[in-house]
Amino acid sequence: MPNDAAAESVIQLMKEATEANLEDTYRKGALIELPPEGDLLMTGDLHGNRINYQKVVEYASLSRNRNRHIILHEIIHALTLTVDGRDLSFQVLEMAARLKTYFPDQVHFMIGNHDLGELLDMDIKKGGNSSIKSLDRGLAVAYGEKKDEVRDAYKGFLASMPSAVRAPNRVFISHSIPQISHLSLFSPDVFLRPFEMEDVHRDHYLYRLVWGRQLTQEASDQFAEIIDADLLITGHMPVEEGYSVPNTRHLILDSKDKNGCYAVFPLDKPLTHNDLVQTVRRIRTNQRVV
């Protein structure tokens, strides 16, 4: 049965995690700028995969590795629903929000297209299922009449997520990269400015950033030049093998299923593209893929 006390607890958790996002020590505007020490564990899209989430958090071992950072993104909207059509990805979102409150300057998020879709009330269809209705069914069972209040708290948390992350060794990390036709929306300092959700629309840089699907060498080269980076890491694209190397600058990670991958790399030394690819591991086995 739905529990009002549980709903109120989640609403409070989301407020605390939202505040932690906004007060992140390494945040500048809508950007996380990581320090030149320690390492970074980078995930791809998780889409509510609880097993993969728990494994990467276990690998991160943040309490024992105080100079380690982890980036989580695209947590909501599960690709596999319950038999009665419920999306339970909100459970993983709550787990990640709690992790942020425990390790506020080691856990970081990036907004993705499904997060933005949730904020803009866009119904994203996957396998014929409605993202809005499936999540609503899951929340109705968990929180009953409080489901809309809980969902609003989730939205506050999603809206507080940064747009991108910059590592000190010239690695730029975002959910995706824009189409070449939309590069005019970007500049070296666009990520340093906070954004308000009421300003986000189809011609806003954030929308074009998270929905881009252009993977050519030319697109990566031009975007990297604009943002002054050498290497790019993104998610967004479903990748059967869990990772993909579409060109000589770019690494794509996908963490959503049994082939899901993550990468963990140092922040205190230069990296080549090959160095970066060598850090990719399979989540379920923790073995290098290269």
N, C-alpha and C positions, 0 to 999 in steps of 0.2 A: 504493500500500500504506500502511496505517496506520503512523504513526511515533511511537514512544514518546517520543522527545525532543521532538517537536512538542507532544504532550499535556502533558508536564511544563512546557514553556514557557508554554502557555496557562494551566495551573493557577497558575503563579507570577504571570502577568499579572493573573489575576482576583483574586488575593490583594492585589496592589499597588493595583488599581483599587478594590477594596472598602475598603482602608485610606484611599485618597484620598477616597472618598465620605464616610466617617465623620469625616475630619479636615478637610473642606471649611471654609475660613475663614468662609464665610457661613452655615454650618449652625447651627441652634438646635433641638435635639431632632430632630423629623422634618420640619423646615421649612427651606427656604433663604430667607434674607432678603437680597435683592440691595441693593447700595449705590446712593446717589443720584447716580451719574455713569455715563457711558458709555451703552451701549444693549444690547438683548437681541434675539437671534435665536431665535425660538420655532418649533418644528416641531410637526406633528401626529403621529399614529401612523405609524410607518415600516414595520413588519411585514417587515423583512428586505430592503427595496428598496435594493439597493446603489447604483444610479445616483443615486437621490434623496438618499441619505445623503452620497455623495461630493460632490454639487453643493452641498448646504447647508453642508458643512464648507469647501468652496472659497469660497463666498460669505462665510462668517464670517471667514476670513483672520485667525485668532486671533493669530498671531505678529506681525502688523502692526497689530492693533487690540487693544491690551492692556486697554482698558476695555470690551471687548465680551464678553458672556456668551452662551452657547448652551444651550438646554434640549433634551434628547433623551428621547423616551419611546416605549413600546410598540414595541420593536425586534424582539422575538422573534415566532415563529410566522408564517412567510411565508404569504401567501395564494395564491401560485403555487408548486407543487412541481416537482421534476424529473420526467422521464418515468417514473422508477422509484419515485416517491413519496417522495423525500427532501426534507426541509425544511432549507434552507441558511441560514436567518436567523441562525444562531449565528455565521456569518462576520462579519456586520455588527455583532453584539453584541461580538465580539472587537475589531473596529476601533474601536468607540466606547469600549470599556474602555481601549484603548491611548491614545486621544485624551485621556481623563481623566488618565492618568498624565503626559502631556506638558503639559497645561494644567489643573492640578488645581483652580484657583480661577476658571476661566472656563467649564469644561464642567460641566454639572449634569444630573442625571437626575430623573425622577419615576416612581414605581411605577404601573403600569397593571394592568388586569384580567387581561391575559394573563400578565404577570409574576407576579401573585398566584396565578393558576391554576397556573402552573408550580410555585410554592412549595408550594401546597396539594395538588399532584397531581390537579388537576381536569382532565379531558379536555375541552377546548373544541373543538367540532366546527365547521369552516368548510368549506362545499362538500362535506360528507360525509366530510371527512378528519379523522383523529384528530390533535390537536396533539401529544400525547405520543408516539404511534407514529411520526409523520412526522419529528419531531425526532430520535427515537432512531435511525431509519434513517440520517439524515444524519450523526449522530455516530459511528455504527458504521463507516461507510465512512472517515470522517476519522481516527478515533482508536482503532478496534478495541477491544481488551479494556480500554483505558483510558477508554472512553466514559462510564462511570458516574462515575468520578472527575472527569472534565472537567465533566460535568453538575452534580455537586455543587458544583464551583467556581463555575459560572455561578449556581447558586442562592444561594451566599454573596454574590455581587455583587448580584443582584437584591434580596435581603433588606436590603442596605445602602442602597438607594435611598431618598431622602426621599419623603414623602407629597405635598408641595406646595411651591410657590414663591410668595413675596410680593415684588412690586416696590414700590419706595418711592412711586410715584405711584398707589397704591391699586388696582393690578391684581393680582388673585389668580389663580394658575395651578394647575390640578390636572387629572388625567386625565379626570375627569368631575365632576358634582355630584350630591349625594344626592337621592333622592326626598323629597318633603315629609314623608312618613310617618316618615322616619328622621332628621329634623333634630334630634331630641332627643339624638342621640348626639354632637352638635357643640357647641362652645363657643369663645370667642375664643382660649383657650390650649390646645385639644386637640392642635394640631399642634406645640406646643412641647415635648411630652413624647415621648421616644423610645419606640418600640414594639418588642416582641419577637414574633417570628413565632409562637411557641407560644401567644400571647394572641389571635391573629387568627382570627376565626370569622365566621359570617354576621351576628352582632349586634355586631361590632366596627366602629368608625367607618371604618377603612380599607377594609374589604370593601364597605360601603355607599357610600363615596366613589367607588371605581373602577368599580362596577357600575351606578351610577345612570344613568337615561336620561330624566329629566324635564326638558323644555326650555321650560317655560312661563315667562311673565313673573313669575308669582307665586313659582315655585320659585327662580328666580334672585334675585328681590328678597329673599326670606326668607333664603336662604343668604348673600347678600352682607351683609345686616344682621348676621347672627350672626358672621361672620368679619371684619367691619368693612372692607369693600372696596367700591369703586364699580363695577369692571369685572371680568369673568370670562373667562378663556380656558381651553378644554378641547380634548380630542380625543375619542377613544372612539367617536364616531358616524361610520359610513361616509358620506361626503358626495361625491356624484358630481362636483360642481364644485370640490372641494378645500377649500372653506370654506363656512361657513353663519353667518347672523346670526339666531338664533331669537327674539331679543327685544332690548330696548334696553340690556341690560347685557352680553350674552353674545356671544362669538366662538368658533366651533368651527373647528379646523384639522384637515385630513386630508392626510397627506404620503405615502400608500402607493402611488400609481400615477401615470400620465402626467399627470393633472390635479392632482397634489398641490401643496399650497401651504405657505408659511411666512410669518411676519411678522417684521419687524425694527423695533423702536420705541425711542425714547429713554427713559432711566430718570430723567432730571434735570428733567423738566417735566410738568405736569398734562396728562392726555389725556381727551378726550371719547370716547364710544363711536364716533362718526364718525371721529375722529382715528385710533383704533385700527384700524378696518376699512380705512382708507386705506393702512395699512402692509402689507397682505397682498400677497404676490407669488406668481406661478406658478413652481414649482421648475424646470421644464424650460426655461423661457424667461427667467426672472428679470424678468418684466414685471409691473407692478401690475395687479391684477384690477379695481380701481375707478378 
